[in-house]
Amino acid sequence: MKKSEPTDSATISPASLVSPSMPFLSLGLLAVFGLMPATALRAVEFDRDVVKRCLGGVVTEFGVDLDDGLTETEVEVDIDEGRPAERFRILIRMDGRTIYKRTKRTNANGEIKVRRVLRSGSQPRLFIARITRLESGKSCQVRIRVPR
């Protein structure tokens, strides 16, 4: 059996510092000692709701919530104070790509709720919701920009 030689701090590999039982603590230590960029630990958390009264008194709420950094994006549109059985076209775009496009009817309380949960590999930058009241043809647009 070969006798192991003592190691100095210059020969310790970053992989040897990661503990399987506490990976987040170990990754934090790697960043503190400069063995890993600190930006790799920063999870981007973003939550914003915009409420707008448009379309003849209809209240539109558009919300975006980025969870777990870059892995999950939740987008919600709530329409309130409409008439029962009223039709609306709802279009949601994320960075220019359509992620939701449907015509929906309000429920007995004059409400519509739309929720989309998306998984993505990159951080989205711009969300746009366009709601059109089909009876009048009027539309309302709400934008949410995620800061860098």
N, C-alpha and C positions, 0 to 999 in steps of 0.2 A: 504494500500500500504506500502510495506516495504522500509525503507530508505536504500539506498545503502551505503556501507562502502567504504572509500577511499582505494585504492590499492597501494602497494609499487611496485617498479620495479621488485622485485623477484616473484611476483604473476602474472605478465603479460604473457599471453601465446603468442607464436609466431604467431598463427593463428589470433589473434586479431590485429596484426600489418599489415596484408596484406590488402591493399586497393583494391577493385575491379576496381576502375577507373585508378589506376597506379600500376599494379602488379609488373612490373620490378623494379620500384623505391623502392617499399616496400620490395621486395626480397633483393635488395641491402642493405637496412637498416638492414634487419635481419642478413645478413652476416657481416656487420660492427660491430654490437653489439654482434657477436659471437653466435647468436641463430641458425645459419644455416652454414654448411660448405661452405667456399668460393669456393671450387672446383665445387659445384653444379651450380655456375653461369658461369663458364668458358666454353664458346662455342669453340669447336675445329674447327678452320678455317684452311684449307689447300688448296693450289692451286699450282700445278706444271705441267709444260709442258716440255717434252723431245723431241728434234728434232734429228733425226738420218738419215743419208744418207746411204742406204744399197740397196740390191737387184739390183745391177747394175745401181745405180744412182737415184733410187726412193727415194724421201724424205718422211719419215714417222714421223708424229707428234703424240705423245701419251700424253694425258692430263688427270689429275685427279683433281677434285674440290670437297672438302667436305664442304657443306653448312649447316648452322643451327646446328652445333655441330654434333650430331649423327643421324639426321633424314634423310638427303638427300646426296647422292653421285652421282656426274656426271662424267662419263667416256667418253672420245672422242678419236677417232682414225681418223686422216686425212692422206690420201695418195695422194701425188702430184708428178707431172712430170713422170707419167706412160704413156703408149701408150693408145689411145682410144680403148675401148672394151677389154682391157686386164683383165684377171681373177686373183683375189687374194682370198686366204682363210684367214679370220680374226678370231682369237681366243683371247678372253679376259677372264682372270681369276682374281678373287678377293679372296684372302686368300685360294687358292687352288680349289675354286669352279668355274666352267665355267659359265660365265654370258652372253657370246655372242659367237656364232660360226656360221659363214655364209660364203658362197662363193659369192663374189660381182664382178661386172664388172665396170671398170672405165668409166666415162662419156666421152663426146666428147673432154673435156679438159684434159683427163688423170687423173681424180681425183675421190677419194672415200671419203665420209664423213660418219662416224658412231658415233652416240651419244646415250648413255644409261643413264637414270636417275633412280636410285635405291633408295628405302627407306629401311633403316636398323635400327635395334635396338642397334647395337654395332658398335664401330669404326673399320672399316677395316684397315688392316695393310700393305698388299702387293698386288700390282696390276701387272699383267704381260700381255703384248700384244705380240702375235706371228703372224706375217704376212708372208704368203707364196705366192710367185709368182708361179702360177700353170704351166705356160709355161716352166719355167726353173727348178722348184722344189726347188729353193733356198728360205731360210726363214731368217727372221730378228726378233729378240726378244728385247723388251724394258721392263725394270722393273722400277717401282716407289714404294718406301717404304715410308710409312707415319711414321714420328717420333713419339715417345711416348710423 
